[in-house]
Amino acid sequence: MKVLVIGGGMGGTIFANNLARRMRKELKAGKSSITMLSASDQHMYQPGLLYVAVGKMQPSEMYRDQTSLLEPSIRFEVDPVTTFDLDNNYVIAKSGARYDYDMIVIATGSRAHAESIPGLNEHALQFYTEPDAVAMYKQLEKFEGGKVVVAVGVPHKCPMAPLEITFMLVDYFKQRGIWEKVDLHYTYPIGRVHSLEPVAKWAAPEFERLGIQYETFFNMKEVTQNTIISEEGSEQAFDLLVTIPAHKGMQVIEDNGLGVSGFIATDRQRLNMEGRDNVFVLGDTTNIPISKAGSTAHYEAEVLAENVAALAESGIAPRNYDGKVFCFIETGEGKASYAMFDYQNPPDPKAPTAGVHWFKTAYNKMYWASARGLL
């Protein structure tokens, strides 16, 4: 059986490693193969971008060679896919090479799309790429006070990112000794400060305790030199604008007509592309209405690896993905909380503690073992 993995992020890497260990004998005997195609030879710890943006991590700390994270039996090629032919079970890559498969796993991820709001890309700071995160930190270092607006679009990668960057900005300004000169505002598109109601009920009092003002039902429409305007007609003037822009799937998914806005219609339990039994989707690439988080991709990848190995052996997939997600929430002041939930059980964030913050900090280092599928 030939398994083709498209994308070398968290989901693709954990899936490939897990499957390689489950199919060790078949791979050694040459009866099966696992090939991964990626756009880069580097694997980036994407949550690190948040820390780079406030000067708590250096960009070099976020990277490892992708081959160092993969089981030796996995064939790895830096050769991003340009064309999917799902009817005939092959893809064409940038090099012109053709890769055939029996099963394909698409884990191409998502991208911030500030371009969808006129003026947002030009006038707002963001942190979803290394250059953007570095640029944000440089601007923060120059800032001496005024009104800061954190404006959020949906959907976006990492469900807790809007809350985390807001709390971390409070910490940052306090550490610089300019918090008293800062007027911090937060906007969110729906009628509460977070899409998950229990998280919103926890976060709003935290905002109020810290003196963070917030406005809900604020859907970004356009941004001028110093004002952000909502579809609802509201305006927020700013001296510094930070945004978590709405995200889209990767362009190659749109170009091949595989999904709306680059998100592939995916069965939320079996993780197969709707209407196709040998095409599976992981992480941010799915259209499943659940948080686009690294842990989502992690848990999905473990389920899918077990199922693909079982399908190869017996033709029966034993497990369903239950929607499990676990997210740390940096809250500043040396503390953190977390949210754990699934399809049946909503999150229930607890009061932030120093212990959870310590564990979150430790996970920044343990991530590499997690990507190898060892945690």
Contacts in CASP RR format, 6 or more apart in sequence:
PFRMAT RR
TARGET T0000
AUTHOR 0000-0000-0000
METHOD contacts of the structure
MODEL  1
MKVLVIGGGMGGTIFANNLARRMRKELKAGKSSITMLSASDQHMYQPGLL
YVAVGKMQPSEMYRDQTSLLEPSIRFEVDPVTTFDLDNNYVIAKSGARYD
YDMIVIATGSRAHAESIPGLNEHALQFYTEPDAVAMYKQLEKFEGGKVVV
AVGVPHKCPMAPLEITFMLVDYFKQRGIWEKVDLHYTYPIGRVHSLEPVA
KWAAPEFERLGIQYETFFNMKEVTQNTIISEEGSEQAFDLLVTIPAHKGM
QVIEDNGLGVSGFIATDRQRLNMEGRDNVFVLGDTTNIPISKAGSTAHYE
AEVLAENVAALAESGIAPRNYDGKVFCFIETGEGKASYAMFDYQNPPDPK
APTAGVHWFKTAYNKMYWASARGLL
1 26 0 8 1.000
1 31 0 8 1.000
1 32 0 8 1.000
1 33 0 8 1.000
1 102 0 8 1.000
1 103 0 8 1.000
1 312 0 8 1.000
2 32 0 8 1.000
2 33 0 8 1.000
2 35 0 8 1.000
2 100 0 8 1.000
2 101 0 8 1.000
2 102 0 8 1.000
2 103 0 8 1.000
3 19 0 8 1.000
3 32 0 8 1.000
3 33 0 8 1.000
3 34 0 8 1.000
3 35 0 8 1.000
3 101 0 8 1.000
3 102 0 8 1.000
3 103 0 8 1.000
3 104 0 8 1.000
3 105 0 8 1.000
3 308 0 8 1.000
4 35 0 8 1.000
4 36 0 8 1.000
4 37 0 8 1.000
4 91 0 8 1.000
4 99 0 8 1.000
4 100 0 8 1.000
4 101 0 8 1.000
4 103 0 8 1.000
4 104 0 8 1.000
4 105 0 8 1.000
5 12 0 8 1.000
5 15 0 8 1.000
5 16 0 8 1.000
5 34 0 8 1.000
5 35 0 8 1.000
5 36 0 8 1.000
5 37 0 8 1.000
5 104 0 8 1.000
5 105 0 8 1.000
5 107 0 8 1.000
6 36 0 8 1.000
6 37 0 8 1.000
6 81 0 8 1.000
6 91 0 8 1.000
6 104 0 8 1.000
6 105 0 8 1.000
6 106 0 8 1.000
6 107 0 8 1.000
6 108 0 8 1.000
7 36 0 8 1.000
7 37 0 8 1.000
7 38 0 8 1.000
7 39 0 8 1.000
7 106 0 8 1.000
7 107 0 8 1.000
7 108 0 8 1.000
7 109 0 8 1.000
8 36 0 8 1.000
8 38 0 8 1.000
8 43 0 8 1.000
8 66 0 8 1.000
8 107 0 8 1.000
9 38 0 8 1.000
9 43 0 8 1.000
9 44 0 8 1.000
9 107 0 8 1.000
9 109 0 8 1.000
9 297 0 8 1.000
9 371 0 8 1.000
10 46 0 8 1.000
10 283 0 8 1.000
10 294 0 8 1.000
10 297 0 8 1.000
10 298 0 8 1.000
10 301 0 8 1.000
10 371 0 8 1.000
11 107 0 8 1.000
11 282 0 8 1.000
11 283 0 8 1.000
11 294 0 8 1.000
11 297 0 8 1.000
11 298 0 8 1.000
11 300 0 8 1.000
11 301 0 8 1.000
12 36 0 8 1.000
12 105 0 8 1.000
12 107 0 8 1.000
12 282 0 8 1.000
12 297 0 8 1.000
12 301 0 8 1.000
13 36 0 8 1.000
13 43 0 8 1.000
13 66 0 8 1.000
13 69 0 8 1.000
13 70 0 8 1.000
13 371 0 8 1.000
13 372 0 8 1.000
14 297 0 8 1.000
14 298 0 8 1.000
14 301 0 8 1.000
14 302 0 8 1.000
14 305 0 8 1.000
14 370 0 8 1.000
14 371 0 8 1.000
14 372 0 8 1.000
14 373 0 8 1.000
15 105 0 8 1.000
15 107 0 8 1.000
15 282 0 8 1.000
15 301 0 8 1.000
15 302 0 8 1.000
15 304 0 8 1.000
15 305 0 8 1.000
16 34 0 8 1.000
16 36 0 8 1.000
16 70 0 8 1.000
16 71 0 8 1.000
16 74 0 8 1.000
17 69 0 8 1.000
17 70 0 8 1.000
17 71 0 8 1.000
17 74 0 8 1.000
17 371 0 8 1.000
17 372 0 8 1.000
17 373 0 8 1.000
18 301 0 8 1.000
18 302 0 8 1.000
18 305 0 8 1.000
18 306 0 8 1.000
18 373 0 8 1.000
19 34 0 8 1.000
19 305 0 8 1.000
19 308 0 8 1.000
19 309 0 8 1.000
20 27 0 8 1.000
20 34 0 8 1.000
20 70 0 8 1.000
20 71 0 8 1.000
20 73 0 8 1.000
20 74 0 8 1.000
21 71 0 8 1.000
22 305 0 8 1.000
22 306 0 8 1.000
22 309 0 8 1.000
23 32 0 8 1.000
23 34 0 8 1.000
23 309 0 8 1.000
23 312 0 8 1.000
24 73 0 8 1.000
26 32 0 8 1.000
26 312 0 8 1.000
27 33 0 8 1.000
27 34 0 8 1.000
27 73 0 8 1.000
28 73 0 8 1.000
32 312 0 8 1.000
33 75 0 8 1.000
34 73 0 8 1.000
34 74 0 8 1.000
34 75 0 8 1.000
35 74 0 8 1.000
35 75 0 8 1.000
35 76 0 8 1.000
35 77 0 8 1.000
35 99 0 8 1.000
35 101 0 8 1.000
36 70 0 8 1.000
36 74 0 8 1.000
36 75 0 8 1.000
36 76 0 8 1.000
36 77 0 8 1.000
37 77 0 8 1.000
37 79 0 8 1.000
37 80 0 8 1.000
37 81 0 8 1.000
37 91 0 8 1.000
37 93 0 8 1.000
37 99 0 8 1.000
38 66 0 8 1.000
38 76 0 8 1.000
38 77 0 8 1.000
38 78 0 8 1.000
38 79 0 8 1.000
38 80 0 8 1.000
39 78 0 8 1.000
39 80 0 8 1.000
40 66 0 8 1.000
40 78 0 8 1.000
41 65 0 8 1.000
41 66 0 8 1.000
41 67 0 8 1.000
41 78 0 8 1.000
42 63 0 8 1.000
42 64 0 8 1.000
42 65 0 8 1.000
42 66 0 8 1.000
43 63 0 8 1.000
43 64 0 8 1.000
43 65 0 8 1.000
43 66 0 8 1.000
43 69 0 8 1.000
43 371 0 8 1.000
44 62 0 8 1.000
44 63 0 8 1.000
44 130 0 8 1.000
45 61 0 8 1.000
45 62 0 8 1.000
45 63 0 8 1.000
45 364 0 8 1.000
45 367 0 8 1.000
45 368 0 8 1.000
46 62 0 8 1.000
46 157 0 8 1.000
46 158 0 8 1.000
46 294 0 8 1.000
47 158 0 8 1.000
47 294 0 8 1.000
47 364 0 8 1.000
47 367 0 8 1.000
48 57 0 8 1.000
48 61 0 8 1.000
48 62 0 8 1.000
48 364 0 8 1.000
49 62 0 8 1.000
49 127 0 8 1.000
49 128 0 8 1.000
49 129 0 8 1.000
49 130 0 8 1.000
49 132 0 8 1.000
49 133 0 8 1.000
50 127 0 8 1.000
50 133 0 8 1.000
50 158 0 8 1.000
50 161 0 8 1.000
50 164 0 8 1.000
50 165 0 8 1.000
50 168 0 8 1.000
50 330 0 8 1.000
51 57 0 8 1.000
51 364 0 8 1.000
52 58 0 8 1.000
52 59 0 8 1.000
52 62 0 8 1.000
52 127 0 8 1.000
52 130 0 8 1.000
52 133 0 8 1.000
52 134 0 8 1.000
52 137 0 8 1.000
53 125 0 8 1.000
53 127 0 8 1.000
53 133 0 8 1.000
53 136 0 8 1.000
53 137 0 8 1.000
53 140 0 8 1.000
53 165 0 8 1.000
54 137 0 8 1.000
54 140 0 8 1.000
54 165 0 8 1.000
54 168 0 8 1.000
54 169 0 8 1.000
54 171 0 8 1.000
54 172 0 8 1.000
55 137 0 8 1.000
57 364 0 8 1.000
59 130 0 8 1.000
59 133 0 8 1.000
59 134 0 8 1.000
62 130 0 8 1.000
64 368 0 8 1.000
64 371 0 8 1.000
66 76 0 8 1.000
67 76 0 8 1.000
69 368 0 8 1.000
69 371 0 8 1.000
69 372 0 8 1.000
70 76 0 8 1.000
70 372 0 8 1.000
77 93 0 8 1.000
77 97 0 8 1.000
79 93 0 8 1.000
79 94 0 8 1.000
79 95 0 8 1.000
79 97 0 8 1.000
80 93 0 8 1.000
80 94 0 8 1.000
80 252 0 8 1.000
81 91 0 8 1.000
81 92 0 8 1.000
81 93 0 8 1.000
81 94 0 8 1.000
81 99 0 8 1.000
81 252 0 8 1.000
82 92 0 8 1.000
82 93 0 8 1.000
82 94 0 8 1.000
82 96 0 8 1.000
82 252 0 8 1.000
82 255 0 8 1.000
83 91 0 8 1.000
83 92 0 8 1.000
83 256 0 8 1.000
84 91 0 8 1.000
84 252 0 8 1.000
84 256 0 8 1.000
84 258 0 8 1.000
85 91 0 8 1.000
85 92 0 8 1.000
86 104 0 8 1.000
86 258 0 8 1.000
86 273 0 8 1.000
86 276 0 8 1.000
86 279 0 8 1.000
89 100 0 8 1.000
89 101 0 8 1.000
89 102 0 8 1.000
89 104 0 8 1.000
89 278 0 8 1.000
90 98 0 8 1.000
90 99 0 8 1.000
90 100 0 8 1.000
90 101 0 8 1.000
91 98 0 8 1.000
91 99 0 8 1.000
91 101 0 8 1.000
91 104 0 8 1.000
92 98 0 8 1.000
92 99 0 8 1.000
93 99 0 8 1.000
101 278 0 8 1.000
102 278 0 8 1.000
103 278 0 8 1.000
103 279 0 8 1.000
103 280 0 8 1.000
103 308 0 8 1.000
103 311 0 8 1.000
104 278 0 8 1.000
104 279 0 8 1.000
104 280 0 8 1.000
105 280 0 8 1.000
105 281 0 8 1.000
105 282 0 8 1.000
105 304 0 8 1.000
105 308 0 8 1.000
106 253 0 8 1.000
106 258 0 8 1.000
106 264 0 8 1.000
106 273 0 8 1.000
106 279 0 8 1.000
106 280 0 8 1.000
106 281 0 8 1.000
106 282 0 8 1.000
106 285 0 8 1.000
107 281 0 8 1.000
107 282 0 8 1.000
107 283 0 8 1.000
107 285 0 8 1.000
107 297 0 8 1.000
107 301 0 8 1.000
108 249 0 8 1.000
108 250 0 8 1.000
108 252 0 8 1.000
108 253 0 8 1.000
108 285 0 8 1.000
109 249 0 8 1.000
109 250 0 8 1.000
109 283 0 8 1.000
109 284 0 8 1.000
109 285 0 8 1.000
110 157 0 8 1.000
110 247 0 8 1.000
110 248 0 8 1.000
110 249 0 8 1.000
110 250 0 8 1.000
110 262 0 8 1.000
110 263 0 8 1.000
110 284 0 8 1.000
110 285 0 8 1.000
110 292 0 8 1.000
111 128 0 8 1.000
111 247 0 8 1.000
111 248 0 8 1.000
111 249 0 8 1.000
111 250 0 8 1.000
111 251 0 8 1.000
112 126 0 8 1.000
112 128 0 8 1.000
112 129 0 8 1.000
112 132 0 8 1.000
112 156 0 8 1.000
112 157 0 8 1.000
112 245 0 8 1.000
112 246 0 8 1.000
112 247 0 8 1.000
113 245 0 8 1.000
113 246 0 8 1.000
113 247 0 8 1.000
113 248 0 8 1.000
114 120 0 8 1.000
114 121 0 8 1.000
114 124 0 8 1.000
114 126 0 8 1.000
114 243 0 8 1.000
114 245 0 8 1.000
115 121 0 8 1.000
116 245 0 8 1.000
116 246 0 8 1.000
116 248 0 8 1.000
117 220 0 8 1.000
117 221 0 8 1.000
117 222 0 8 1.000
117 223 0 8 1.000
117 245 0 8 1.000
117 246 0 8 1.000
118 221 0 8 1.000
118 222 0 8 1.000
118 223 0 8 1.000
119 222 0 8 1.000
119 223 0 8 1.000
119 224 0 8 1.000
120 220 0 8 1.000
120 222 0 8 1.000
120 223 0 8 1.000
120 228 0 8 1.000
120 243 0 8 1.000
120 245 0 8 1.000
122 223 0 8 1.000
123 223 0 8 1.000
123 224 0 8 1.000
123 225 0 8 1.000
123 226 0 8 1.000
123 241 0 8 1.000
124 151 0 8 1.000
124 223 0 8 1.000
124 228 0 8 1.000
124 241 0 8 1.000
124 242 0 8 1.000
124 243 0 8 1.000
124 245 0 8 1.000
125 132 0 8 1.000
125 135 0 8 1.000
125 136 0 8 1.000
125 139 0 8 1.000
125 140 0 8 1.000
125 240 0 8 1.000
125 241 0 8 1.000
125 242 0 8 1.000
125 243 0 8 1.000
126 132 0 8 1.000
126 136 0 8 1.000
126 242 0 8 1.000
126 243 0 8 1.000
126 244 0 8 1.000
126 245 0 8 1.000
127 133 0 8 1.000
127 136 0 8 1.000
127 165 0 8 1.000
128 157 0 8 1.000
128 245 0 8 1.000
128 247 0 8 1.000
136 242 0 8 1.000
139 240 0 8 1.000
140 172 0 8 1.000
140 240 0 8 1.000
143 178 0 8 1.000
143 239 0 8 1.000
143 240 0 8 1.000
144 178 0 8 1.000
144 181 0 8 1.000
145 178 0 8 1.000
145 181 0 8 1.000
145 182 0 8 1.000
145 239 0 8 1.000
146 181 0 8 1.000
146 182 0 8 1.000
146 183 0 8 1.000
146 239 0 8 1.000
146 240 0 8 1.000
147 182 0 8 1.000
147 183 0 8 1.000
147 185 0 8 1.000
147 237 0 8 1.000
147 238 0 8 1.000
147 239 0 8 1.000
147 240 0 8 1.000
148 169 0 8 1.000
148 182 0 8 1.000
148 183 0 8 1.000
148 184 0 8 1.000
148 185 0 8 1.000
148 238 0 8 1.000
148 239 0 8 1.000
148 240 0 8 1.000
148 241 0 8 1.000
148 242 0 8 1.000
149 185 0 8 1.000
149 186 0 8 1.000
149 187 0 8 1.000
149 228 0 8 1.000
149 236 0 8 1.000
149 238 0 8 1.000
149 240 0 8 1.000
149 241 0 8 1.000
149 242 0 8 1.000
150 162 0 8 1.000
150 165 0 8 1.000
150 166 0 8 1.000
150 169 0 8 1.000
150 184 0 8 1.000
150 185 0 8 1.000
150 186 0 8 1.000
150 187 0 8 1.000
150 242 0 8 1.000
150 243 0 8 1.000
150 244 0 8 1.000
151 187 0 8 1.000
151 218 0 8 1.000
151 220 0 8 1.000
151 228 0 8 1.000
151 236 0 8 1.000
151 241 0 8 1.000
151 242 0 8 1.000
151 243 0 8 1.000
151 244 0 8 1.000
152 162 0 8 1.000
152 186 0 8 1.000
152 187 0 8 1.000
152 188 0 8 1.000
152 189 0 8 1.000
152 243 0 8 1.000
152 244 0 8 1.000
153 189 0 8 1.000
153 219 0 8 1.000
153 220 0 8 1.000
153 243 0 8 1.000
153 244 0 8 1.000
153 245 0 8 1.000
153 246 0 8 1.000
154 189 0 8 1.000
154 190 0 8 1.000
154 195 0 8 1.000
154 246 0 8 1.000
155 246 0 8 1.000
155 247 0 8 1.000
155 292 0 8 1.000
156 162 0 8 1.000
156 244 0 8 1.000
156 245 0 8 1.000
156 246 0 8 1.000
156 247 0 8 1.000
156 292 0 8 1.000
157 247 0 8 1.000
157 284 0 8 1.000
157 292 0 8 1.000
157 293 0 8 1.000
158 164 0 8 1.000
158 291 0 8 1.000
158 292 0 8 1.000
158 293 0 8 1.000
158 294 0 8 1.000
158 327 0 8 1.000
159 194 0 8 1.000
159 195 0 8 1.000
159 196 0 8 1.000
159 199 0 8 1.000
159 291 0 8 1.000
159 292 0 8 1.000
159 293 0 8 1.000
159 325 0 8 1.000
159 327 0 8 1.000
159 339 0 8 1.000
160 199 0 8 1.000
160 327 0 8 1.000
160 328 0 8 1.000
160 329 0 8 1.000
160 330 0 8 1.000
160 339 0 8 1.000
161 244 0 8 1.000
162 186 0 8 1.000
162 188 0 8 1.000
162 194 0 8 1.000
162 244 0 8 1.000
163 193 0 8 1.000
163 194 0 8 1.000
163 199 0 8 1.000
163 203 0 8 1.000
163 329 0 8 1.000
163 331 0 8 1.000
164 329 0 8 1.000
164 330 0 8 1.000
164 331 0 8 1.000
165 242 0 8 1.000
165 244 0 8 1.000
166 184 0 8 1.000
166 186 0 8 1.000
166 207 0 8 1.000
166 212 0 8 1.000
167 206 0 8 1.000
167 210 0 8 1.000
167 330 0 8 1.000
167 331 0 8 1.000
167 332 0 8 1.000
168 330 0 8 1.000
168 332 0 8 1.000
169 184 0 8 1.000
169 242 0 8 1.000
170 179 0 8 1.000
170 184 0 8 1.000
170 210 0 8 1.000
170 212 0 8 1.000
170 332 0 8 1.000
171 332 0 8 1.000
171 333 0 8 1.000
171 334 0 8 1.000
173 179 0 8 1.000
173 182 0 8 1.000
173 184 0 8 1.000
183 213 0 8 1.000
184 211 0 8 1.000
184 212 0 8 1.000
184 213 0 8 1.000
185 212 0 8 1.000
185 213 0 8 1.000
185 214 0 8 1.000
185 215 0 8 1.000
185 236 0 8 1.000
185 238 0 8 1.000
186 193 0 8 1.000
186 207 0 8 1.000
186 212 0 8 1.000
186 213 0 8 1.000
186 214 0 8 1.000
186 215 0 8 1.000
187 214 0 8 1.000
187 215 0 8 1.000
187 216 0 8 1.000
187 218 0 8 1.000
187 220 0 8 1.000
187 228 0 8 1.000
187 230 0 8 1.000
187 236 0 8 1.000
188 194 0 8 1.000
188 214 0 8 1.000
188 215 0 8 1.000
188 216 0 8 1.000
188 218 0 8 1.000
189 216 0 8 1.000
189 217 0 8 1.000
189 218 0 8 1.000
189 219 0 8 1.000
189 220 0 8 1.000
190 216 0 8 1.000
190 217 0 8 1.000
191 216 0 8 1.000
191 217 0 8 1.000
192 200 0 8 1.000
192 201 0 8 1.000
192 204 0 8 1.000
192 216 0 8 1.000
193 200 0 8 1.000
193 203 0 8 1.000
193 204 0 8 1.000
193 207 0 8 1.000
193 214 0 8 1.000
193 216 0 8 1.000
194 200 0 8 1.000
194 203 0 8 1.000
196 291 0 8 1.000
196 339 0 8 1.000
196 341 0 8 1.000
196 346 0 8 1.000
196 347 0 8 1.000
197 346 0 8 1.000
198 339 0 8 1.000
198 346 0 8 1.000
198 347 0 8 1.000
198 348 0 8 1.000
198 349 0 8 1.000
199 329 0 8 1.000
199 339 0 8 1.000
199 347 0 8 1.000
199 349 0 8 1.000
202 337 0 8 1.000
202 349 0 8 1.000
203 349 0 8 1.000
204 214 0 8 1.000
206 331 0 8 1.000
207 213 0 8 1.000
207 214 0 8 1.000
215 234 0 8 1.000
215 236 0 8 1.000
217 230 0 8 1.000
217 232 0 8 1.000
218 230 0 8 1.000
218 232 0 8 1.000
218 234 0 8 1.000
218 236 0 8 1.000
219 230 0 8 1.000
219 231 0 8 1.000
219 232 0 8 1.000
220 228 0 8 1.000
220 229 0 8 1.000
220 230 0 8 1.000
220 231 0 8 1.000
220 243 0 8 1.000
221 229 0 8 1.000
221 230 0 8 1.000
221 231 0 8 1.000
221 233 0 8 1.000
222 228 0 8 1.000
222 229 0 8 1.000
223 229 0 8 1.000
223 241 0 8 1.000
226 237 0 8 1.000
226 238 0 8 1.000
226 239 0 8 1.000
227 235 0 8 1.000
227 236 0 8 1.000
227 237 0 8 1.000
227 238 0 8 1.000
228 235 0 8 1.000
228 236 0 8 1.000
228 238 0 8 1.000
228 241 0 8 1.000
229 235 0 8 1.000
230 236 0 8 1.000
247 284 0 8 1.000
247 292 0 8 1.000
248 254 0 8 1.000
248 261 0 8 1.000
248 262 0 8 1.000
248 263 0 8 1.000
249 261 0 8 1.000
249 262 0 8 1.000
249 263 0 8 1.000
249 284 0 8 1.000
249 285 0 8 1.000
250 262 0 8 1.000
250 285 0 8 1.000
251 262 0 8 1.000
253 259 0 8 1.000
253 262 0 8 1.000
253 263 0 8 1.000
253 264 0 8 1.000
253 285 0 8 1.000
254 261 0 8 1.000
254 262 0 8 1.000
258 264 0 8 1.000
258 273 0 8 1.000
259 265 0 8 1.000
259 287 0 8 1.000
260 287 0 8 1.000
262 285 0 8 1.000
263 285 0 8 1.000
263 286 0 8 1.000
263 287 0 8 1.000
264 273 0 8 1.000
264 281 0 8 1.000
264 285 0 8 1.000
264 286 0 8 1.000
264 287 0 8 1.000
265 273 0 8 1.000
265 274 0 8 1.000
265 287 0 8 1.000
266 272 0 8 1.000
266 273 0 8 1.000
266 274 0 8 1.000
266 281 0 8 1.000
266 285 0 8 1.000
266 286 0 8 1.000
266 287 0 8 1.000
266 288 0 8 1.000
267 273 0 8 1.000
267 274 0 8 1.000
268 288 0 8 1.000
268 289 0 8 1.000
268 290 0 8 1.000
268 321 0 8 1.000
268 323 0 8 1.000
268 343 0 8 1.000
269 320 0 8 1.000
269 321 0 8 1.000
269 322 0 8 1.000
270 307 0 8 1.000
270 317 0 8 1.000
270 320 0 8 1.000
270 321 0 8 1.000
271 280 0 8 1.000
271 281 0 8 1.000
271 282 0 8 1.000
271 286 0 8 1.000
271 300 0 8 1.000
271 303 0 8 1.000
271 304 0 8 1.000
271 307 0 8 1.000
271 321 0 8 1.000
272 278 0 8 1.000
272 279 0 8 1.000
272 280 0 8 1.000
272 281 0 8 1.000
273 279 0 8 1.000
273 280 0 8 1.000
273 281 0 8 1.000
280 304 0 8 1.000
280 308 0 8 1.000
282 297 0 8 1.000
282 300 0 8 1.000
282 301 0 8 1.000
282 304 0 8 1.000
283 292 0 8 1.000
283 294 0 8 1.000
283 296 0 8 1.000
283 297 0 8 1.000
283 300 0 8 1.000
284 292 0 8 1.000
284 297 0 8 1.000
286 300 0 8 1.000
288 323 0 8 1.000
290 296 0 8 1.000
290 323 0 8 1.000
290 325 0 8 1.000
290 343 0 8 1.000
291 325 0 8 1.000
291 327 0 8 1.000
293 325 0 8 1.000
293 327 0 8 1.000
295 324 0 8 1.000
295 325 0 8 1.000
295 326 0 8 1.000
295 327 0 8 1.000
296 323 0 8 1.000
296 324 0 8 1.000
296 325 0 8 1.000
298 370 0 8 1.000
299 321 0 8 1.000
299 323 0 8 1.000
299 324 0 8 1.000
299 325 0 8 1.000
300 321 0 8 1.000
303 319 0 8 1.000
303 320 0 8 1.000
303 321 0 8 1.000
304 321 0 8 1.000
306 318 0 8 1.000
306 319 0 8 1.000
307 317 0 8 1.000
307 318 0 8 1.000
307 319 0 8 1.000
308 317 0 8 1.000
310 316 0 8 1.000
310 317 0 8 1.000
310 318 0 8 1.000
311 317 0 8 1.000
322 342 0 8 1.000
322 343 0 8 1.000
322 344 0 8 1.000
323 342 0 8 1.000
323 343 0 8 1.000
324 340 0 8 1.000
324 341 0 8 1.000
324 342 0 8 1.000
325 339 0 8 1.000
325 340 0 8 1.000
325 341 0 8 1.000
325 342 0 8 1.000
326 338 0 8 1.000
326 339 0 8 1.000
326 340 0 8 1.000
327 338 0 8 1.000
327 339 0 8 1.000
327 340 0 8 1.000
328 336 0 8 1.000
328 337 0 8 1.000
328 338 0 8 1.000
328 356 0 8 1.000
328 359 0 8 1.000
328 360 0 8 1.000
328 363 0 8 1.000
329 336 0 8 1.000
329 337 0 8 1.000
329 338 0 8 1.000
329 339 0 8 1.000
329 349 0 8 1.000
329 352 0 8 1.000
330 336 0 8 1.000
330 357 0 8 1.000
330 360 0 8 1.000
331 337 0 8 1.000
331 352 0 8 1.000
331 357 0 8 1.000
332 352 0 8 1.000
332 357 0 8 1.000
333 352 0 8 1.000
334 354 0 8 1.000
334 357 0 8 1.000
335 352 0 8 1.000
335 353 0 8 1.000
335 354 0 8 1.000
335 355 0 8 1.000
335 356 0 8 1.000
335 357 0 8 1.000
336 352 0 8 1.000
336 353 0 8 1.000
336 355 0 8 1.000
336 356 0 8 1.000
336 357 0 8 1.000
336 359 0 8 1.000
336 360 0 8 1.000
337 349 0 8 1.000
337 350 0 8 1.000
337 351 0 8 1.000
337 352 0 8 1.000
337 353 0 8 1.000
337 356 0 8 1.000
338 349 0 8 1.000
338 350 0 8 1.000
338 356 0 8 1.000
339 347 0 8 1.000
339 348 0 8 1.000
339 349 0 8 1.000
340 347 0 8 1.000
341 347 0 8 1.000
341 348 0 8 1.000
363 370 0 8 1.000
366 375 0 8 1.000
369 375 0 8 1.000
END
